[in-house]
């Protein structure tokens, strides 16, 4: 995923700050959902064309996995991302987790996903 994000950043000119990535491999199903969520958010950010910076943090702890993707796009509506991420929300819910989109017009949007530990 780091390679994909770096290439996306190079192609779009949008800075991506990766704050945290897990050192251990994740289960395949979770990896696919996490990567898909990040790709969906980046594609929507690119469409909006007002973002300068995206920050990504993916952490794994005994309490589970947490993904946070934030961007500083002042024009993107959280409603647009809510619609775009509807199927990802369902996938995460299927794993017992949740996905939220919080946006403040003029300040940016944060997408957060939490998945409990796998059994």
C-alpha positions in Angstrom: 0.0 0.0 0.0 2.9 2.4 0.7 4.0 2.1 -2.9 0.5 2.8 -4.2 0.2 5.8 -2.0 3.6 7.2 -3.0 2.8 6.7 -6.7 -0.6 8.4 -6.3 1.0 11.3 -4.5 3.6 11.7 -7.3 0.9 11.6 -10.0 -1.5 14.0 -8.3 0.9 16.4 -6.7 -1.0 15.9 -3.4 1.2 15.4 -0.3 0.5 12.2 1.6 1.8 11.9 5.1 1.9 8.3 6.4 1.9 8.5 10.2 1.7 4.8 11.1 1.6 1.5 9.4 1.7 -1.9 11.1 4.9 -3.9 11.0 3.1 -7.3 11.1 1.1 -8.6 8.1 -2.7 -8.3 8.4 -5.2 -11.0 7.5 -6.0 -11.0 3.8 -9.6 -10.0 4.2 -8.7 -7.0 6.4 -5.9 -6.0 4.1 -8.2 -5.9 1.1 -10.8 -3.8 2.9 -8.2 -1.4 4.3 -6.5 -0.9 1.0 -9.8 -0.5 -0.8 -10.9 2.1 1.7 -7.7 4.1 1.2 -8.0 3.8 -2.6 -11.6 5.0 -2.5 -10.8 8.0 -0.3 -7.8 9.0 -2.5 -9.8 8.7 -5.7 -12.5 11.0 -4.2 -9.9 13.4 -2.9 -8.4 13.5 -6.4 -11.8 14.2 -8.0 -12.4 17.2 -5.7 -9.1 18.7 -6.6 -8.8 21.1 -3.7 -6.8 19.0 -1.3 -3.1 19.8 -0.6 -2.4 17.1 2.1 -3.7 13.7 3.1 -2.6 12.0 6.3 -2.9 8.2 6.8 -2.5 6.2 10.0 -3.1 2.5 10.4 -2.4 0.9 13.8 -3.0 -2.5 15.2 -3.3 -3.0 19.0 -4.8 -5.7 21.2 -8.1 -3.8 21.0 -8.1 -4.1 17.2 -7.2 -2.2 14.0 -7.8 1.5 13.5 -7.5 3.3 10.2 -7.6 7.1 10.0 -7.4 9.1 6.7 -7.7 12.8 6.9 -7.5 15.5 4.3 -7.5 19.3 4.3 -9.9 19.7 1.3 -12.1 22.7 2.2 -14.7 21.9 -0.4 -15.4 18.1 -0.1 -18.7 17.3 1.6 -18.7 14.5 4.1 -21.9 13.4 2.4 -20.0 12.7 -0.9 -17.5 10.5 1.0 -20.4 8.8 2.9 -21.9 7.8 -0.4 -18.6 6.7 -1.9 -17.8 4.5 1.2 -21.2 2.9 1.6 -20.0 -0.6 0.5 -16.8 -0.3 2.6 -18.9 0.6 5.6 -20.8 -2.7 5.1 -17.6 -4.7 4.7 -16.2 -3.3 7.9 -19.5 -3.8 9.7 -19.4 -7.5 8.5 -16.1 -7.8 10.5 -17.8 -6.3 13.6 -16.3 -2.9 13.0 -17.4 0.6 12.1 -16.5 3.3 9.7 -17.3 7.0 10.2 -16.9 10.1 8.1 -16.6 13.5 9.9 -16.2 16.6 7.9 -16.2 20.3 8.6 -16.8 22.3 5.5 -13.9 24.7 5.0 -11.6 22.6 7.3 -11.4 19.0 5.9 -12.6 15.5 6.5 -11.6 12.5 8.6 -12.5 9.0 7.8 -12.0 6.5 10.6 -12.5 2.8 10.7 -12.2 0.5 13.6 -12.2 -3.3 13.4 -12.0 -5.6 16.5 -9.3 -8.1 16.8 -9.6 -11.2 14.6 -10.4 -14.4 16.2 
